[in-house]
Amino acid sequence: MKLIHTKLLKENKFYILENMRQAKQLVDANRLSSEDLTSLINIDPTSQKKYVGWMAKIWVTEKPDIDDLRNTIEEFDTLLNKGKINIKDINSFKDFKSLFDEVDTVNNSGEGTNVTELERDYDTVLDNADLLIMSPHTHEASRKLGLSFFSFRDCGDGGKDSSWCTTYKAPDHFNSYYYTNNVTFYYVKIKSQNLIDKLKATFPSRYKNLIVVALAVLDGGGIDGYDGLDKQINSKDVKLFTDIIGIS
């Protein structure tokens, strides 16, 4: 057993070093900063950091939005582990749009079924003049809430939908968070002008995107936050937001 364990550790170290090689070459060539490399390492969801090399190449050539890159990489890895991605080698995707389109196609290929009971499996934590807070317990409930009470993203045809990955047709992302990682979601909608004014005073340039927020309470007690466009909110701003709505 010790020999096997040692072999796995060595193999894992090799994969990490190999996947970092291309990224470090870009740093050495002054095409990628050390700070950007650290950010890419942090958003790679795999223990082997197997996407860092590809992300580094995409970063220096296209500079995609960091939250879009994080979301797409996480979704790709989740779908890959579920066996739902046909193209398994990320290096087969020549640009960010190709990967995004593949993930988007799979995410929106869920089959329609009668899921009325599952859609109703959520708690209304608070509903008053200031706030609406709901917590879904199934993917179906999460999707229904995201497309109704918490719809935010403009679809371009006069309608709105949700950009949160936990509200996509494919259930994998919600199920991975909720069942595998014991994450509890609280969807928050600011209703009163009083709270909107407080948001504006604290976040003057982006308060509008904080009218709806997804709070993810992690298994260890930490809280992650995502605004209405699924941009991740840093921990300091999550604390400011929860102070404003009075749930800190």
C-alpha positions as CSV (number, residue, x, y, z in Angstrom):
1,M,0.0,0.0,0.0
2,K,2.8,2.4,0.8
3,L,4.4,1.8,-2.6
4,I,1.1,2.4,-4.3
5,H,0.5,5.6,-2.3
6,T,4.1,6.9,-3.1
7,K,3.6,6.1,-6.8
8,L,0.3,8.1,-6.9
9,L,1.9,11.0,-5.2
10,K,4.7,11.1,-7.7
11,E,2.3,10.8,-10.6
12,N,0.1,13.5,-9.2
13,K,3.2,15.8,-8.7
14,F,4.3,15.0,-12.3
15,Y,0.9,16.0,-13.7
16,I,0.8,19.2,-11.7
17,L,4.3,20.2,-12.9
18,E,3.5,19.2,-16.5
19,N,0.3,21.2,-16.5
20,M,2.1,24.2,-15.0
21,R,4.9,24.1,-17.5
22,Q,3.2,26.0,-20.3
23,A,1.9,28.6,-17.9
24,K,5.3,29.2,-16.4
25,Q,6.8,29.6,-19.9
26,L,4.4,32.4,-20.5
27,V,5.4,34.0,-17.2
28,D,9.1,33.7,-18.1
29,A,8.3,35.4,-21.5
30,N,6.6,38.3,-19.7
31,R,3.3,37.5,-21.4
32,L,1.6,36.4,-18.2
33,S,2.0,38.0,-14.8
34,S,2.7,36.0,-11.6
35,E,-0.5,37.5,-10.2
36,D,-2.6,36.3,-13.1
37,L,-1.0,32.9,-12.9
38,T,-2.0,32.7,-9.2
39,S,-5.6,33.7,-10.1
40,L,-5.7,30.9,-12.8
41,I,-4.4,28.3,-10.3
42,N,-7.0,29.3,-7.8
43,I,-9.9,28.9,-10.2
44,D,-8.8,25.5,-11.5
45,P,-11.1,23.1,-9.7
46,T,-8.8,20.0,-10.1
47,S,-6.2,18.8,-7.7
48,Q,-3.8,18.2,-10.6
49,K,-4.4,21.8,-11.8
50,K,-4.8,20.2,-15.3
51,Y,-6.5,23.2,-16.9
52,V,-4.0,25.9,-15.9
53,G,-1.9,25.5,-19.0
54,W,-4.9,25.9,-21.3
55,M,-6.3,28.8,-19.3
56,A,-2.9,30.6,-19.4
57,K,-2.8,30.3,-23.2
58,I,-6.4,31.6,-23.5
59,W,-5.7,34.4,-20.9
60,V,-2.8,35.9,-22.8
61,T,-4.5,35.7,-26.2
62,E,-8.1,36.5,-25.4
63,K,-8.3,37.9,-21.8
64,P,-11.8,36.6,-21.1
65,D,-13.7,37.8,-18.1
66,I,-12.3,36.0,-15.1
67,D,-15.7,35.0,-13.7
68,D,-16.8,33.7,-17.1
69,L,-13.6,31.7,-17.3
70,R,-14.1,30.3,-13.8
71,N,-17.7,29.4,-14.4
72,T,-17.0,27.7,-17.7
73,I,-14.1,25.7,-16.4
74,E,-16.0,24.5,-13.3
75,E,-19.0,23.5,-15.5
76,F,-16.7,21.7,-18.0
77,D,-15.0,19.8,-15.2
78,T,-18.4,18.8,-13.6
79,L,-19.9,17.7,-16.9
80,L,-16.7,15.8,-17.8
81,N,-16.8,13.9,-14.5
82,K,-20.4,13.0,-15.2
83,G,-19.5,11.6,-18.6
84,K,-21.6,14.2,-20.5
85,I,-18.8,15.9,-22.5
86,N,-17.7,14.2,-25.7
87,I,-14.5,16.2,-26.1
88,K,-12.5,15.2,-23.0
89,D,-9.2,17.0,-23.8
90,I,-9.5,20.7,-23.0
91,N,-6.6,21.4,-25.4
92,S,-8.9,20.4,-28.2
93,F,-10.7,23.7,-27.7
94,K,-8.8,26.3,-29.7
95,D,-10.4,29.3,-28.1
96,F,-12.6,30.2,-25.1
97,K,-15.8,30.6,-27.2
98,S,-15.5,26.9,-28.4
99,L,-15.4,25.7,-24.8
100,F,-18.1,28.0,-23.7
101,D,-20.4,26.9,-26.5
102,E,-19.8,23.2,-25.8
103,V,-20.6,23.7,-22.1
104,D,-23.7,25.8,-22.9
105,T,-25.0,23.3,-25.4
106,V,-24.7,20.4,-22.8
107,N,-26.2,22.6,-20.0
108,N,-29.2,23.4,-22.1
109,S,-29.9,19.9,-23.3
110,G,-31.9,18.8,-20.2
111,E,-35.0,16.7,-21.0
112,G,-38.4,18.1,-20.1
113,T,-40.2,16.0,-17.5
114,N,-43.1,16.4,-15.1
115,V,-41.2,17.8,-12.1
116,T,-44.0,19.8,-10.3
117,E,-43.3,18.3,-6.8
118,L,-39.5,18.8,-7.2
119,E,-40.0,22.4,-8.3
120,R,-41.9,23.0,-5.0
121,D,-39.1,21.8,-2.9
122,Y,-37.8,25.1,-1.5
123,D,-38.1,27.2,1.7
124,T,-39.3,30.8,1.7
125,V,-36.9,32.0,4.4
126,L,-38.1,35.6,4.4
127,D,-40.7,37.5,2.4
128,N,-41.4,41.1,3.6
129,A,-41.3,44.6,2.2
130,D,-37.5,44.7,2.1
131,L,-36.4,41.2,1.1
132,L,-37.3,37.9,-0.5
133,I,-35.0,35.0,0.5
134,M,-35.6,31.5,-0.8
135,S,-33.6,28.3,-0.4
136,P,-34.0,25.5,-3.0
137,H,-33.5,21.9,-2.1
138,T,-33.6,20.4,-5.6
139,H,-32.2,21.4,-9.0
140,E,-35.8,21.7,-10.3
141,A,-36.7,24.1,-7.5
142,S,-33.5,26.1,-8.1
143,R,-34.2,26.4,-11.8
144,K,-37.8,27.4,-11.2
145,L,-36.8,30.1,-8.7
146,G,-34.1,31.4,-11.0
147,L,-36.4,31.8,-13.9
148,S,-39.2,33.4,-11.9
149,F,-38.6,35.3,-8.7
150,F,-34.9,35.8,-9.3
151,S,-34.7,36.2,-13.0
152,F,-32.3,39.1,-13.8
153,R,-30.3,38.7,-17.0
154,D,-31.8,40.4,-20.1
155,C,-32.4,37.8,-22.8
156,G,-32.5,40.4,-25.5
157,D,-36.1,39.7,-26.5
158,G,-37.8,41.5,-23.7
159,G,-37.6,38.5,-21.4
160,K,-35.3,37.7,-18.5
161,D,-33.7,34.5,-17.2
162,S,-31.0,33.6,-14.6
163,S,-27.3,33.4,-15.3
164,W,-26.6,31.3,-12.2
165,C,-25.2,27.9,-13.2
166,T,-27.4,26.3,-10.5
167,T,-30.4,27.3,-12.6
168,Y,-29.4,25.7,-15.9
169,K,-31.4,22.9,-17.5
170,A,-28.6,20.4,-16.8
171,P,-28.7,19.4,-13.1
172,D,-25.1,18.6,-12.6
173,H,-23.9,21.9,-11.1
174,F,-26.6,22.2,-8.5
175,N,-26.4,18.5,-7.6
176,S,-22.6,18.7,-7.2
177,Y,-22.8,21.7,-4.9
178,Y,-25.8,20.6,-2.9
179,Y,-25.4,16.8,-2.6
180,T,-21.6,16.3,-2.9
181,N,-20.2,19.4,-1.3
182,N,-23.1,20.1,1.2
183,V,-23.6,23.7,0.0
184,T,-26.8,25.4,0.9
185,F,-28.1,28.1,-1.4
186,Y,-30.0,31.2,-0.4
187,Y,-31.4,33.3,-3.3
188,V,-31.8,36.9,-2.2
189,K,-33.9,39.7,-3.9
190,I,-33.8,43.3,-2.7
191,K,-37.3,44.7,-2.8
192,S,-37.4,48.1,-1.0
193,Q,-35.9,51.4,-2.2
194,N,-34.4,51.9,1.2
195,L,-32.1,48.8,0.8
196,I,-31.4,49.6,-2.8
197,D,-30.2,53.1,-1.7
198,K,-27.9,51.4,0.9
199,L,-26.6,49.2,-1.8
200,K,-26.0,52.2,-4.1
201,A,-24.1,54.0,-1.3
202,T,-21.8,51.0,-0.7
203,F,-21.4,49.7,-4.2
204,P,-22.0,52.8,-6.4
205,S,-20.8,51.2,-9.7
206,R,-22.4,47.8,-9.5
207,Y,-25.3,48.0,-7.0
208,K,-27.9,47.2,-9.8
209,N,-26.3,43.8,-10.3
210,L,-26.7,43.1,-6.5
211,I,-30.5,43.5,-6.6
212,V,-30.5,39.7,-6.8
213,V,-27.7,37.6,-5.2
214,A,-27.0,33.9,-4.7
215,L,-25.4,33.2,-1.4
216,A,-23.8,29.8,-1.1
217,V,-23.2,28.7,2.5
218,L,-20.3,26.2,2.5
219,D,-19.9,23.1,4.5
220,G,-17.4,24.7,6.7
221,G,-19.5,27.8,7.4
222,G,-18.0,30.2,4.9
223,I,-20.2,32.2,2.5
224,D,-19.6,32.7,-1.2
225,G,-21.7,35.2,-3.2
226,Y,-22.7,35.7,-6.8
227,D,-24.4,38.7,-8.2
228,G,-27.3,38.7,-10.8
229,L,-24.8,38.2,-13.7
230,D,-23.0,35.4,-11.8
231,K,-20.0,37.4,-11.1
232,Q,-18.3,36.2,-7.9
233,I,-18.4,38.6,-5.0
234,N,-15.3,38.7,-2.9
235,S,-15.5,37.8,0.8
236,K,-15.2,41.4,2.0
237,D,-18.1,42.5,-0.2
238,V,-20.2,39.5,0.8
239,K,-19.8,40.7,4.4
240,L,-20.8,44.2,3.5
241,F,-23.8,42.9,1.5
242,T,-25.0,40.6,4.4
243,D,-24.6,43.6,6.8
244,I,-26.9,45.7,4.6
245,I,-29.6,43.1,4.4
246,G,-29.3,42.3,8.1
247,I,-28.4,38.6,8.1
248,S,-24.7,38.8,9.2
